[in-house]
């Protein structure tokens, strides 16, 4: 991984008010360099190639901090381990293939945050909605 990727990761950490550490830079650089929906073990393995060592617990701790800071998003798909992605803040959704488990981003189809108009009482404050489309991807059809 290029030093440029690590520098960009460091800048994003600072901008989010997080302390810049080697594990945080490595995990964020991995997510920036390979967009997708990665499980913790894959992220840990790739980040370990940069840092030399990274425990599973350290990977979870880093991902928790990055998610809380809004730099990553945790995706919980039924029947799969938690996945993390670098695409945040745009209210996109996901398609999951029932056959191979592939996850694909789906842009919000209608207007700005249409899913946030929930039919729930005004005493509730909705700030996020998750929509998961299920089916078969082109390769599995």
BELFENLIN-V650553 format. One record per residue. PHI is phi in whole degrees, 0 to 359 (none if undefined). PSI is psi in radians with two decimals (* if undefined). D_CENTER is the distance of its C-alpha to the mean C-alpha in Angstrom with 2 decimals. Layout:
PHI|PSI|D_CENTER ; PHI|PSI|D_CENTER
This chain:
none|2.41|19.44 ; 286|2.63|21.27 ; 300|-0.49|22.09 ; 299|-0.69|20.99 ; 296|-0.73|17.29 ; 292|-0.66|17.86 ; 297|-0.74|19.81 ; 296|-0.72|17.17 ; 298|-0.75|14.68 ; 299|-0.73|17.63 ; 298|-0.75|18.31 ; 294|-0.67|14.89 ; 297|-0.83|15.29 ; 299|-0.76|18.83 ; 298|-0.52|18.09 ; 273|-0.03|15.83 ; 80|0.34|18.75 ; 262|2.60|17.36 ; 293|2.41|19.69 ; 273|2.02|19.17 ; 232|2.78|19.33 ; 301|-0.80|19.21 ; 298|-0.74|16.50 ; 296|-0.77|14.17 ; 299|-0.76|15.16 ; 295|-0.82|14.76 ; 296|-0.79|11.24 ; 295|-0.70|10.14 ; 297|-0.69|12.56 ; 299|-0.81|11.30 ; 293|-0.61|7.82 ; 290|-0.67|10.08 ; 282|-0.49|12.70 ; 228|1.41|11.21 ; 304|2.46|8.82 ; 162|-2.79|7.76 ; 234|1.65|6.27 ; 256|2.48|7.54 ; 278|2.91|9.34 ; 300|-0.73|10.50 ; 296|-0.69|13.77 ; 295|-0.77|12.77 ; 298|-0.79|10.81 ; 300|-0.79|13.89 ; 299|-0.83|16.28 ; 294|-0.72|15.14 ; 292|-0.59|15.00 ; 296|-0.48|18.34 ; 294|-0.40|19.84 ; 269|-0.82|19.51 ; 273|-0.37|20.52 ; 96|-0.62|23.02 ; 203|2.54|21.87 ; 198|2.02|18.91 ; 286|2.81|19.33 ; 299|-0.74|16.98 ; 297|-0.71|17.54 ; 297|-0.69|16.80 ; 297|-0.78|13.40 ; 299|-0.75|12.68 ; 298|-0.77|14.31 ; 296|-0.81|12.42 ; 296|-0.62|8.92 ; 297|-0.82|10.73 ; 296|-0.75|12.21 ; 294|-0.67|9.32 ; 292|-0.78|7.70 ; 298|-0.54|11.36 ; 276|-0.08|11.99 ; 82|0.25|9.53 ; 271|-0.36|8.14 ; 224|2.94|4.46 ; 230|2.35|3.45 ; 264|2.24|4.82 ; 247|2.13|6.43 ; 252|1.77|10.04 ; 257|2.26|12.15 ; 307|2.26|15.79 ; 84|0.02|17.26 ; 231|2.75|14.24 ; 292|2.78|12.57 ; 305|2.45|9.33 ; 241|2.65|6.38 ; 235|2.53|3.10 ; 221|2.80|2.06 ; 269|-0.29|4.68 ; 279|1.95|6.22 ; 227|2.79|7.20 ; 76|0.24|10.73 ; 236|0.18|12.16 ; 55|0.66|12.38 ; 276|2.88|11.46 ; 240|-2.94|11.75 ; 220|2.59|11.60 ; 249|2.34|14.51 ; 237|2.20|14.96 ; 283|2.22|18.05 ; 290|-0.35|20.35 ; 270|-1.00|22.02 ; 258|-0.20|19.67 ; 84|0.04|16.32 ; 303|2.43|14.72 ; 244|2.28|11.76 ; 232|2.41|12.19 ; 291|2.48|10.96 ; 234|2.06|13.91 ; 295|2.62|14.95 ; 298|2.23|16.64 ; 278|-0.54|20.16 ; 230|2.00|22.54 ; 59|-2.84|22.84 ; 264|2.09|20.70 ; 46|0.95|18.78 ; 294|-0.49|21.35 ; 286|-0.14|19.62 ; 274|0.01|20.09 ; 265|1.22|23.82 ; 283|2.58|24.03 ; 272|1.30|27.54 ; 222|2.70|27.56 ; 304|2.73|29.99 ; 294|-0.24|29.87 ; 285|-0.19|29.58 ; 263|2.42|25.88 ; 248|1.90|23.35 ; 267|2.23|20.35 ; 238|-0.06|17.47 ; 200|2.61|14.71 ; 225|2.50|15.05 ; 242|2.21|13.14 ; 237|2.26|14.94 ; 238|2.15|14.66 ; 266|2.34|17.24 ; 243|2.53|18.81 ; 173|-2.59|21.31 ; 238|2.35|22.09 ; 286|2.92|20.67 ; 303|-0.64|23.43 ; 291|-0.52|23.84 ; 265|-0.17|24.45 ; 287|*|26.73
